[in-house]
Amino acid sequence: MITIPAEFNIGVNAEYEPIIDENGVISFMPVQGNLFKQNPDYDLRKAINDEKIPDNGNLVGKENFWYE
């Protein structure tokens, strides 16, 4: 068990995933849930087009964040 300082203001039942890097540094990353689970019919591509947000079509590495 690791204690977390109260001044970090971490909420009750917050979930973190432990990660260790090649140098042995241990970090705790917040567990990210599926942002679209509450509204599975949400059309992200349509919203991007409606807002005229440019998209060059190239992946940068974190596009599949909503897959569990």
mmJSON file of the N, C-alpha and C atoms, coordinates in Angstrom:
{"data_MODEL":{"atom_site":{
"group_PDB":["ATOM","ATOM","ATOM","ATOM","ATOM","ATOM","ATOM","ATOM","ATOM","ATOM","ATOM","ATOM","ATOM","ATOM","ATOM","ATOM","ATOM","ATOM","ATOM","ATOM","ATOM","ATOM","ATOM","ATOM","ATOM","ATOM","ATOM","ATOM","ATOM","ATOM","ATOM","ATOM","ATOM","ATOM","ATOM","ATOM","ATOM","ATOM","ATOM","ATOM","ATOM","ATOM","ATOM","ATOM","ATOM","ATOM","ATOM","ATOM","ATOM","ATOM","ATOM","ATOM","ATOM","ATOM","ATOM","ATOM","ATOM","ATOM","ATOM","ATOM","ATOM","ATOM","ATOM","ATOM","ATOM","ATOM","ATOM","ATOM","ATOM","ATOM","ATOM","ATOM","ATOM","ATOM","ATOM","ATOM","ATOM","ATOM","ATOM","ATOM","ATOM","ATOM","ATOM","ATOM","ATOM","ATOM","ATOM","ATOM","ATOM","ATOM","ATOM","ATOM","ATOM","ATOM","ATOM","ATOM","ATOM","ATOM","ATOM","ATOM","ATOM","ATOM","ATOM","ATOM","ATOM","ATOM","ATOM","ATOM","ATOM","ATOM","ATOM","ATOM","ATOM","ATOM","ATOM","ATOM","ATOM","ATOM","ATOM","ATOM","ATOM","ATOM","ATOM","ATOM","ATOM","ATOM","ATOM","ATOM","ATOM","ATOM","ATOM","ATOM","ATOM","ATOM","ATOM","ATOM","ATOM","ATOM","ATOM","ATOM","ATOM","ATOM","ATOM","ATOM","ATOM","ATOM","ATOM","ATOM","ATOM","ATOM","ATOM","ATOM","ATOM","ATOM","ATOM","ATOM","ATOM","ATOM","ATOM","ATOM","ATOM","ATOM","ATOM","ATOM","ATOM","ATOM","ATOM","ATOM","ATOM","ATOM","ATOM","ATOM","ATOM","ATOM","ATOM","ATOM","ATOM","ATOM","ATOM","ATOM","ATOM","ATOM","ATOM","ATOM","ATOM","ATOM","ATOM","ATOM","ATOM","ATOM","ATOM","ATOM","ATOM","ATOM","ATOM","ATOM","ATOM","ATOM","ATOM","ATOM","ATOM","ATOM","ATOM","ATOM"],
"id":[1,2,3,4,5,6,7,8,9,10,11,12,13,14,15,16,17,18,19,20,21,22,23,24,25,26,27,28,29,30,31,32,33,34,35,36,37,38,39,40,41,42,43,44,45,46,47,48,49,50,51,52,53,54,55,56,57,58,59,60,61,62,63,64,65,66,67,68,69,70,71,72,73,74,75,76,77,78,79,80,81,82,83,84,85,86,87,88,89,90,91,92,93,94,95,96,97,98,99,100,101,102,103,104,105,106,107,108,109,110,111,112,113,114,115,116,117,118,119,120,121,122,123,124,125,126,127,128,129,130,131,132,133,134,135,136,137,138,139,140,141,142,143,144,145,146,147,148,149,150,151,152,153,154,155,156,157,158,159,160,161,162,163,164,165,166,167,168,169,170,171,172,173,174,175,176,177,178,179,180,181,182,183,184,185,186,187,188,189,190,191,192,193,194,195,196,197,198,199,200,201,202,203,204],
"type_symbol":["N","C","C","N","C","C","N","C","C","N","C","C","N","C","C","N","C","C","N","C","C","N","C","C","N","C","C","N","C","C","N","C","C","N","C","C","N","C","C","N","C","C","N","C","C","N","C","C","N","C","C","N","C","C","N","C","C","N","C","C","N","C","C","N","C","C","N","C","C","N","C","C","N","C","C","N","C","C","N","C","C","N","C","C","N","C","C","N","C","C","N","C","C","N","C","C","N","C","C","N","C","C","N","C","C","N","C","C","N","C","C","N","C","C","N","C","C","N","C","C","N","C","C","N","C","C","N","C","C","N","C","C","N","C","C","N","C","C","N","C","C","N","C","C","N","C","C","N","C","C","N","C","C","N","C","C","N","C","C","N","C","C","N","C","C","N","C","C","N","C","C","N","C","C","N","C","C","N","C","C","N","C","C","N","C","C","N","C","C","N","C","C","N","C","C","N","C","C","N","C","C","N","C","C"],
"label_atom_id":["N","CA","C","N","CA","C","N","CA","C","N","CA","C","N","CA","C","N","CA","C","N","CA","C","N","CA","C","N","CA","C","N","CA","C","N","CA","C","N","CA","C","N","CA","C","N","CA","C","N","CA","C","N","CA","C","N","CA","C","N","CA","C","N","CA","C","N","CA","C","N","CA","C","N","CA","C","N","CA","C","N","CA","C","N","CA","C","N","CA","C","N","CA","C","N","CA","C","N","CA","C","N","CA","C","N","CA","C","N","CA","C","N","CA","C","N","CA","C","N","CA","C","N","CA","C","N","CA","C","N","CA","C","N","CA","C","N","CA","C","N","CA","C","N","CA","C","N","CA","C","N","CA","C","N","CA","C","N","CA","C","N","CA","C","N","CA","C","N","CA","C","N","CA","C","N","CA","C","N","CA","C","N","CA","C","N","CA","C","N","CA","C","N","CA","C","N","CA","C","N","CA","C","N","CA","C","N","CA","C","N","CA","C","N","CA","C","N","CA","C","N","CA","C","N","CA","C","N","CA","C","N","CA","C","N","CA","C"],
"label_alt_id":[null,null,null,null,null,null,null,null,null,null,null,null,null,null,null,null,null,null,null,null,null,null,null,null,null,null,null,null,null,null,null,null,null,null,null,null,null,null,null,null,null,null,null,null,null,null,null,null,null,null,null,null,null,null,null,null,null,null,null,null,null,null,null,null,null,null,null,null,null,null,null,null,null,null,null,null,null,null,null,null,null,null,null,null,null,null,null,null,null,null,null,null,null,null,null,null,null,null,null,null,null,null,null,null,null,null,null,null,null,null,null,null,null,null,null,null,null,null,null,null,null,null,null,null,null,null,null,null,null,null,null,null,null,null,null,null,null,null,null,null,null,null,null,null,null,null,null,null,null,null,null,null,null,null,null,null,null,null,null,null,null,null,null,null,null,null,null,null,null,null,null,null,null,null,null,null,null,null,null,null,null,null,null,null,null,null,null,null,null,null,null,null,null,null,null,null,null,null,null,null,null,null,null,null],
"label_comp_id":["MET","MET","MET","ILE","ILE","ILE","THR","THR","THR","ILE","ILE","ILE","PRO","PRO","PRO","ALA","ALA","ALA","GLU","GLU","GLU","PHE","PHE","PHE","ASN","ASN","ASN","ILE","ILE","ILE","GLY","GLY","GLY","VAL","VAL","VAL","ASN","ASN","ASN","ALA","ALA","ALA","GLU","GLU","GLU","TYR","TYR","TYR","GLU","GLU","GLU","PRO","PRO","PRO","ILE","ILE","ILE","ILE","ILE","ILE","ASP","ASP","ASP","GLU","GLU","GLU","ASN","ASN","ASN","GLY","GLY","GLY","VAL","VAL","VAL","ILE","ILE","ILE","SER","SER","SER","PHE","PHE","PHE","MET","MET","MET","PRO","PRO","PRO","VAL","VAL","VAL","GLN","GLN","GLN","GLY","GLY","GLY","ASN","ASN","ASN","LEU","LEU","LEU","PHE","PHE","PHE","LYS","LYS","LYS","GLN","GLN","GLN","ASN","ASN","ASN","PRO","PRO","PRO","ASP","ASP","ASP","TYR","TYR","TYR","ASP","ASP","ASP","LEU","LEU","LEU","ARG","ARG","ARG","LYS","LYS","LYS","ALA","ALA","ALA","ILE","ILE","ILE","ASN","ASN","ASN","ASP","ASP","ASP","GLU","GLU","GLU","LYS","LYS","LYS","ILE","ILE","ILE","PRO","PRO","PRO","ASP","ASP","ASP","ASN","ASN","ASN","GLY","GLY","GLY","ASN","ASN","ASN","LEU","LEU","LEU","VAL","VAL","VAL","GLY","GLY","GLY","LYS","LYS","LYS","GLU","GLU","GLU","ASN","ASN","ASN","PHE","PHE","PHE","TRP","TRP","TRP","TYR","TYR","TYR","GLU","GLU","GLU"],
"label_asym_id":["A","A","A","A","A","A","A","A","A","A","A","A","A","A","A","A","A","A","A","A","A","A","A","A","A","A","A","A","A","A","A","A","A","A","A","A","A","A","A","A","A","A","A","A","A","A","A","A","A","A","A","A","A","A","A","A","A","A","A","A","A","A","A","A","A","A","A","A","A","A","A","A","A","A","A","A","A","A","A","A","A","A","A","A","A","A","A","A","A","A","A","A","A","A","A","A","A","A","A","A","A","A","A","A","A","A","A","A","A","A","A","A","A","A","A","A","A","A","A","A","A","A","A","A","A","A","A","A","A","A","A","A","A","A","A","A","A","A","A","A","A","A","A","A","A","A","A","A","A","A","A","A","A","A","A","A","A","A","A","A","A","A","A","A","A","A","A","A","A","A","A","A","A","A","A","A","A","A","A","A","A","A","A","A","A","A","A","A","A","A","A","A","A","A","A","A","A","A","A","A","A","A","A","A"],
"label_entity_id":["1","1","1","1","1","1","1","1","1","1","1","1","1","1","1","1","1","1","1","1","1","1","1","1","1","1","1","1","1","1","1","1","1","1","1","1","1","1","1","1","1","1","1","1","1","1","1","1","1","1","1","1","1","1","1","1","1","1","1","1","1","1","1","1","1","1","1","1","1","1","1","1","1","1","1","1","1","1","1","1","1","1","1","1","1","1","1","1","1","1","1","1","1","1","1","1","1","1","1","1","1","1","1","1","1","1","1","1","1","1","1","1","1","1","1","1","1","1","1","1","1","1","1","1","1","1","1","1","1","1","1","1","1","1","1","1","1","1","1","1","1","1","1","1","1","1","1","1","1","1","1","1","1","1","1","1","1","1","1","1","1","1","1","1","1","1","1","1","1","1","1","1","1","1","1","1","1","1","1","1","1","1","1","1","1","1","1","1","1","1","1","1","1","1","1","1","1","1","1","1","1","1","1","1"],
"label_seq_id":[1,1,1,2,2,2,3,3,3,4,4,4,5,5,5,6,6,6,7,7,7,8,8,8,9,9,9,10,10,10,11,11,11,12,12,12,13,13,13,14,14,14,15,15,15,16,16,16,17,17,17,18,18,18,19,19,19,20,20,20,21,21,21,22,22,22,23,23,23,24,24,24,25,25,25,26,26,26,27,27,27,28,28,28,29,29,29,30,30,30,31,31,31,32,32,32,33,33,33,34,34,34,35,35,35,36,36,36,37,37,37,38,38,38,39,39,39,40,40,40,41,41,41,42,42,42,43,43,43,44,44,44,45,45,45,46,46,46,47,47,47,48,48,48,49,49,49,50,50,50,51,51,51,52,52,52,53,53,53,54,54,54,55,55,55,56,56,56,57,57,57,58,58,58,59,59,59,60,60,60,61,61,61,62,62,62,63,63,63,64,64,64,65,65,65,66,66,66,67,67,67,68,68,68],
"pdbx_PDB_ins_code":[null,null,null,null,null,null,null,null,null,null,null,null,null,null,null,null,null,null,null,null,null,null,null,null,null,null,null,null,null,null,null,null,null,null,null,null,null,null,null,null,null,null,null,null,null,null,null,null,null,null,null,null,null,null,null,null,null,null,null,null,null,null,null,null,null,null,null,null,null,null,null,null,null,null,null,null,null,null,null,null,null,null,null,null,null,null,null,null,null,null,null,null,null,null,null,null,null,null,null,null,null,null,null,null,null,null,null,null,null,null,null,null,null,null,null,null,null,null,null,null,null,null,null,null,null,null,null,null,null,null,null,null,null,null,null,null,null,null,null,null,null,null,null,null,null,null,null,null,null,null,null,null,null,null,null,null,null,null,null,null,null,null,null,null,null,null,null,null,null,null,null,null,null,null,null,null,null,null,null,null,null,null,null,null,null,null,null,null,null,null,null,null,null,null,null,null,null,null,null,null,null,null,null,null],
"Cartn_x":[0.839,0.0,0.892,0.508,1.236,0.304,0.779,-0.039,0.202,-0.855,-0.801,-1.055,-0.222,-0.437,-1.815,-2.48,-3.824,-3.839,-2.751,-2.724,-2.775,-2.644,-2.801,-4.268,-5.181,-6.62,-7.105,-6.669,-7.119,-8.479,-9.448,-10.791,-10.865,-11.931,-12.175,-12.421,-11.849,-11.999,-11.416,-10.505,-9.83,-8.969,-8.961,-8.199,-6.956,-5.832,-4.563,-3.921,-3.195,-2.49,-0.994,-0.336,1.109,1.861,2.877,3.716,5.173,6.008,7.446,8.172,9.075,9.787,11.12,11.854,13.114,14.184,14.021,14.978,14.537,13.413,12.917,12.052,11.719,10.874,9.426,8.801,7.403,6.532,5.526,4.568,3.171,2.243,0.84,0.047,-0.557,-1.336,-2.82,-3.618,-5.058,-5.644,-6.532,-7.225,-8.261,-8.195,-9.126,-10.242,-11.454,-12.601,-12.979,-13.963,-14.476,-15.316,-14.842,-15.53,-16.881,-17.084,-18.302,-19.276,-18.944,-19.806,-21.188,-21.247,-22.523,-23.401,-22.8,-23.56,-22.951,-23.245,-22.602,-22.966,-24.029,-24.435,-23.754,-22.918,-22.234,-21.314,-21.431,-20.642,-19.511,-18.354,-17.212,-16.802,-16.771,-16.376,-17.322,-18.626,-19.604,-19.365,-19.112,-18.856,-17.608,-16.573,-15.352,-15.662,-16.426,-16.785,-17.691,-18.679,-19.59,-18.847,-17.828,-17.045,-15.927,-15.818,-14.789,-13.375,-13.159,-11.831,-11.01,-9.869,-9.077,-8.512,-8.449,-7.893,-7.116,-5.821,-5.01,-5.034,-5.748,-5.878,-4.715,-3.661,-2.497,-2.697,-2.406,-2.495,-1.273,-1.47,-0.349,-0.097,-0.936,-0.629,-1.626,-2.568,-3.508,-4.953,-5.195,-6.539,-7.495,-7.005,-7.893,-8.128,-8.09,-8.231,-9.58,-10.591,-11.91,-12.119,-11.161,-11.29,-10.835,-11.593,-11.209,-10.625],
"Cartn_y":[-1.16,0.0,1.234,2.193,3.457,4.562,5.388,6.52,7.692,8.44,9.606,10.838,11.858,13.068,13.687,14.133,14.721,15.939,16.695,17.905,17.602,16.316,15.943,15.953,15.984,16.044,14.941,13.724,12.585,12.149,11.987,11.616,10.214,9.961,8.648,7.65,6.473,5.385,5.717,6.669,6.961,5.755,5.416,4.255,4.692,4.068,4.332,3.016,3.033,1.844,2.043,1.093,1.22,0.901,1.689,1.51,1.626,0.731,0.818,0.987,1.963,2.204,1.462,1.643,0.912,1.271,2.408,2.816,2.395,1.685,1.232,2.257,3.363,4.381,3.912,3.93,3.521,4.767,4.755,5.853,5.281,6.121,5.719,6.621,6.012,6.747,6.547,7.629,7.46,6.484,5.636,4.709,5.51,5.419,6.151,5.218,5.646,4.853,5.208,4.515,4.757,6.027,7.068,8.355,8.295,7.326,7.264,6.201,5.524,4.46,4.996,6.211,6.787,7.136,7.38,7.746,7.016,5.725,4.932,5.376,6.157,6.62,7.924,8.479,9.734,9.536,10.415,10.316,11.35,10.905,11.799,12.403,11.601,12.107,13.224,13.047,14.069,15.34,15.192,16.357,17.107,16.379,17.01,17.784,17.166,17.839,19.042,18.898,20.006,21.212,20.959,22.047,22.53,21.884,22.237,22.164,21.1,20.86,20.128,20.669,20.01,18.676,17.733,16.417,15.964,15.777,15.365,13.858,13.116,11.67,10.858,11.52,10.79,10.46,9.216,8.804,9.295,9.668,10.108,9.186,8.146,7.146,6.939,7.849,7.672,7.774,7.498,7.636,6.578,5.462,4.384,4.417,5.595,5.7,5.231,5.185,4.776,3.278,2.511,1.051,0.522,-0.401,-0.968,-2.337],
"Cartn_z":[0.0,0.0,0.0,-0.785,-0.853,-0.392,0.517,0.949,0.01,-0.224,-1.101,-0.244,-0.374,0.417,0.159,1.211,1.108,0.196,0.143,-0.691,-2.192,-2.564,-3.977,-4.399,-3.419,-3.682,-4.627,-4.382,-5.17,-4.619,-5.489,-5.059,-4.491,-3.756,-3.175,-4.309,-4.181,-5.157,-6.532,-6.611,-7.877,-8.254,-9.54,-9.995,-10.76,-10.424,-11.086,-11.476,-12.572,-13.047,-12.82,-12.136,-11.93,-13.219,-13.477,-14.668,-14.22,-14.73,-14.437,-15.759,-15.832,-17.088,-17.117,-18.21,-18.403,-17.376,-16.676,-15.646,-14.248,-14.159,-12.871,-12.152,-12.818,-12.208,-12.237,-11.078,-10.974,-10.989,-11.861,-11.963,-11.83,-11.483,-11.41,-12.337,-13.361,-14.358,-14.075,-14.164,-13.955,-14.97,-14.508,-15.401,-16.17,-17.483,-18.339,-18.776,-18.59,-19.027,-20.453,-20.935,-22.281,-22.267,-22.916,-22.928,-23.623,-24.497,-25.283,-24.782,-23.685,-23.175,-22.793,-22.25,-21.841,-23.031,-24.179,-25.377,-26.576,-26.73,-27.784,-29.202,-29.354,-30.683,-31.086,-30.189,-30.492,-31.699,-32.669,-33.892,-33.836,-33.392,-33.243,-34.582,-35.623,-36.943,-37.394,-37.18,-37.545,-36.727,-35.439,-34.59,-35.052,-35.428,-35.937,-37.208,-38.101,-39.357,-39.115,-38.211,-37.902,-37.35,-36.541,-35.94,-36.862,-38.021,-39.009,-38.413,-37.631,-37.056,-38.104,-38.495,-39.538,-39.054,-39.971,-39.675,-40.904,-40.734,-41.874,-42.1,-41.227,-41.401,-40.874,-40.41,-39.895,-38.421,-38.044,-36.658,-35.892,-34.626,-33.815,-32.624,-32.455,-31.458,-30.334,-30.129,-29.016,-29.475,-30.732,-31.273,-30.756,-30.294,-29.854,-28.356,-27.735,-26.293,-25.778,-26.63,-26.161,-26.209,-26.715,-26.7,-25.361,-24.819,-23.522,-23.712],
"occupancy":[1.0,1.0,1.0,1.0,1.0,1.0,1.0,1.0,1.0,1.0,1.0,1.0,1.0,1.0,1.0,1.0,1.0,1.0,1.0,1.0,1.0,1.0,1.0,1.0,1.0,1.0,1.0,1.0,1.0,1.0,1.0,1.0,1.0,1.0,1.0,1.0,1.0,1.0,1.0,1.0,1.0,1.0,1.0,1.0,1.0,1.0,1.0,1.0,1.0,1.0,1.0,1.0,1.0,1.0,1.0,1.0,1.0,1.0,1.0,1.0,1.0,1.0,1.0,1.0,1.0,1.0,1.0,1.0,1.0,1.0,1.0,1.0,1.0,1.0,1.0,1.0,1.0,1.0,1.0,1.0,1.0,1.0,1.0,1.0,1.0,1.0,1.0,1.0,1.0,1.0,1.0,1.0,1.0,1.0,1.0,1.0,1.0,1.0,1.0,1.0,1.0,1.0,1.0,1.0,1.0,1.0,1.0,1.0,1.0,1.0,1.0,1.0,1.0,1.0,1.0,1.0,1.0,1.0,1.0,1.0,1.0,1.0,1.0,1.0,1.0,1.0,1.0,1.0,1.0,1.0,1.0,1.0,1.0,1.0,1.0,1.0,1.0,1.0,1.0,1.0,1.0,1.0,1.0,1.0,1.0,1.0,1.0,1.0,1.0,1.0,1.0,1.0,1.0,1.0,1.0,1.0,1.0,1.0,1.0,1.0,1.0,1.0,1.0,1.0,1.0,1.0,1.0,1.0,1.0,1.0,1.0,1.0,1.0,1.0,1.0,1.0,1.0,1.0,1.0,1.0,1.0,1.0,1.0,1.0,1.0,1.0,1.0,1.0,1.0,1.0,1.0,1.0,1.0,1.0,1.0,1.0,1.0,1.0,1.0,1.0,1.0,1.0,1.0,1.0],
"B_iso_or_equiv":[0.0,0.0,0.0,0.0,0.0,0.0,0.0,0.0,0.0,0.0,0.0,0.0,0.0,0.0,0.0,0.0,0.0,0.0,0.0,0.0,0.0,0.0,0.0,0.0,0.0,0.0,0.0,0.0,0.0,0.0,0.0,0.0,0.0,0.0,0.0,0.0,0.0,0.0,0.0,0.0,0.0,0.0,0.0,0.0,0.0,0.0,0.0,0.0,0.0,0.0,0.0,0.0,0.0,0.0,0.0,0.0,0.0,0.0,0.0,0.0,0.0,0.0,0.0,0.0,0.0,0.0,0.0,0.0,0.0,0.0,0.0,0.0,0.0,0.0,0.0,0.0,0.0,0.0,0.0,0.0,0.0,0.0,0.0,0.0,0.0,0.0,0.0,0.0,0.0,0.0,0.0,0.0,0.0,0.0,0.0,0.0,0.0,0.0,0.0,0.0,0.0,0.0,0.0,0.0,0.0,0.0,0.0,0.0,0.0,0.0,0.0,0.0,0.0,0.0,0.0,0.0,0.0,0.0,0.0,0.0,0.0,0.0,0.0,0.0,0.0,0.0,0.0,0.0,0.0,0.0,0.0,0.0,0.0,0.0,0.0,0.0,0.0,0.0,0.0,0.0,0.0,0.0,0.0,0.0,0.0,0.0,0.0,0.0,0.0,0.0,0.0,0.0,0.0,0.0,0.0,0.0,0.0,0.0,0.0,0.0,0.0,0.0,0.0,0.0,0.0,0.0,0.0,0.0,0.0,0.0,0.0,0.0,0.0,0.0,0.0,0.0,0.0,0.0,0.0,0.0,0.0,0.0,0.0,0.0,0.0,0.0,0.0,0.0,0.0,0.0,0.0,0.0,0.0,0.0,0.0,0.0,0.0,0.0,0.0,0.0,0.0,0.0,0.0,0.0],
"pdbx_formal_charge":[null,null,null,null,null,null,null,null,null,null,null,null,null,null,null,null,null,null,null,null,null,null,null,null,null,null,null,null,null,null,null,null,null,null,null,null,null,null,null,null,null,null,null,null,null,null,null,null,null,null,null,null,null,null,null,null,null,null,null,null,null,null,null,null,null,null,null,null,null,null,null,null,null,null,null,null,null,null,null,null,null,null,null,null,null,null,null,null,null,null,null,null,null,null,null,null,null,null,null,null,null,null,null,null,null,null,null,null,null,null,null,null,null,null,null,null,null,null,null,null,null,null,null,null,null,null,null,null,null,null,null,null,null,null,null,null,null,null,null,null,null,null,null,null,null,null,null,null,null,null,null,null,null,null,null,null,null,null,null,null,null,null,null,null,null,null,null,null,null,null,null,null,null,null,null,null,null,null,null,null,null,null,null,null,null,null,null,null,null,null,null,null,null,null,null,null,null,null,null,null,null,null,null,null],
"auth_seq_id":[1,1,1,2,2,2,3,3,3,4,4,4,5,5,5,6,6,6,7,7,7,8,8,8,9,9,9,10,10,10,11,11,11,12,12,12,13,13,13,14,14,14,15,15,15,16,16,16,17,17,17,18,18,18,19,19,19,20,20,20,21,21,21,22,22,22,23,23,23,24,24,24,25,25,25,26,26,26,27,27,27,28,28,28,29,29,29,30,30,30,31,31,31,32,32,32,33,33,33,34,34,34,35,35,35,36,36,36,37,37,37,38,38,38,39,39,39,40,40,40,41,41,41,42,42,42,43,43,43,44,44,44,45,45,45,46,46,46,47,47,47,48,48,48,49,49,49,50,50,50,51,51,51,52,52,52,53,53,53,54,54,54,55,55,55,56,56,56,57,57,57,58,58,58,59,59,59,60,60,60,61,61,61,62,62,62,63,63,63,64,64,64,65,65,65,66,66,66,67,67,67,68,68,68],
"auth_comp_id":["MET","MET","MET","ILE","ILE","ILE","THR","THR","THR","ILE","ILE","ILE","PRO","PRO","PRO","ALA","ALA","ALA","GLU","GLU","GLU","PHE","PHE","PHE","ASN","ASN","ASN","ILE","ILE","ILE","GLY","GLY","GLY","VAL","VAL","VAL","ASN","ASN","ASN","ALA","ALA","ALA","GLU","GLU","GLU","TYR","TYR","TYR","GLU","GLU","GLU","PRO","PRO","PRO","ILE","ILE","ILE","ILE","ILE","ILE","ASP","ASP","ASP","GLU","GLU","GLU","ASN","ASN","ASN","GLY","GLY","GLY","VAL","VAL","VAL","ILE","ILE","ILE","SER","SER","SER","PHE","PHE","PHE","MET","MET","MET","PRO","PRO","PRO","VAL","VAL","VAL","GLN","GLN","GLN","GLY","GLY","GLY","ASN","ASN","ASN","LEU","LEU","LEU","PHE","PHE","PHE","LYS","LYS","LYS","GLN","GLN","GLN","ASN","ASN","ASN","PRO","PRO","PRO","ASP","ASP","ASP","TYR","TYR","TYR","ASP","ASP","ASP","LEU","LEU","LEU","ARG","ARG","ARG","LYS","LYS","LYS","ALA","ALA","ALA","ILE","ILE","ILE","ASN","ASN","ASN","ASP","ASP","ASP","GLU","GLU","GLU","LYS","LYS","LYS","ILE","ILE","ILE","PRO","PRO","PRO","ASP","ASP","ASP","ASN","ASN","ASN","GLY","GLY","GLY","ASN","ASN","ASN","LEU","LEU","LEU","VAL","VAL","VAL","GLY","GLY","GLY","LYS","LYS","LYS","GLU","GLU","GLU","ASN","ASN","ASN","PHE","PHE","PHE","TRP","TRP","TRP","TYR","TYR","TYR","GLU","GLU","GLU"],
"auth_asym_id":["A","A","A","A","A","A","A","A","A","A","A","A","A","A","A","A","A","A","A","A","A","A","A","A","A","A","A","A","A","A","A","A","A","A","A","A","A","A","A","A","A","A","A","A","A","A","A","A","A","A","A","A","A","A","A","A","A","A","A","A","A","A","A","A","A","A","A","A","A","A","A","A","A","A","A","A","A","A","A","A","A","A","A","A","A","A","A","A","A","A","A","A","A","A","A","A","A","A","A","A","A","A","A","A","A","A","A","A","A","A","A","A","A","A","A","A","A","A","A","A","A","A","A","A","A","A","A","A","A","A","A","A","A","A","A","A","A","A","A","A","A","A","A","A","A","A","A","A","A","A","A","A","A","A","A","A","A","A","A","A","A","A","A","A","A","A","A","A","A","A","A","A","A","A","A","A","A","A","A","A","A","A","A","A","A","A","A","A","A","A","A","A","A","A","A","A","A","A","A","A","A","A","A","A"],
"auth_atom_id":["N","CA","C","N","CA","C","N","CA","C","N","CA","C","N","CA","C","N","CA","C","N","CA","C","N","CA","C","N","CA","C","N","CA","C","N","CA","C","N","CA","C","N","CA","C","N","CA","C","N","CA","C","N","CA","C","N","CA","C","N","CA","C","N","CA","C","N","CA","C","N","CA","C","N","CA","C","N","CA","C","N","CA","C","N","CA","C","N","CA","C","N","CA","C","N","CA","C","N","CA","C","N","CA","C","N","CA","C","N","CA","C","N","CA","C","N","CA","C","N","CA","C","N","CA","C","N","CA","C","N","CA","C","N","CA","C","N","CA","C","N","CA","C","N","CA","C","N","CA","C","N","CA","C","N","CA","C","N","CA","C","N","CA","C","N","CA","C","N","CA","C","N","CA","C","N","CA","C","N","CA","C","N","CA","C","N","CA","C","N","CA","C","N","CA","C","N","CA","C","N","CA","C","N","CA","C","N","CA","C","N","CA","C","N","CA","C","N","CA","C","N","CA","C","N","CA","C","N","CA","C","N","CA","C","N","CA","C"],
"pdbx_PDB_model_num":[1,1,1,1,1,1,1,1,1,1,1,1,1,1,1,1,1,1,1,1,1,1,1,1,1,1,1,1,1,1,1,1,1,1,1,1,1,1,1,1,1,1,1,1,1,1,1,1,1,1,1,1,1,1,1,1,1,1,1,1,1,1,1,1,1,1,1,1,1,1,1,1,1,1,1,1,1,1,1,1,1,1,1,1,1,1,1,1,1,1,1,1,1,1,1,1,1,1,1,1,1,1,1,1,1,1,1,1,1,1,1,1,1,1,1,1,1,1,1,1,1,1,1,1,1,1,1,1,1,1,1,1,1,1,1,1,1,1,1,1,1,1,1,1,1,1,1,1,1,1,1,1,1,1,1,1,1,1,1,1,1,1,1,1,1,1,1,1,1,1,1,1,1,1,1,1,1,1,1,1,1,1,1,1,1,1,1,1,1,1,1,1,1,1,1,1,1,1,1,1,1,1,1,1]
}}}
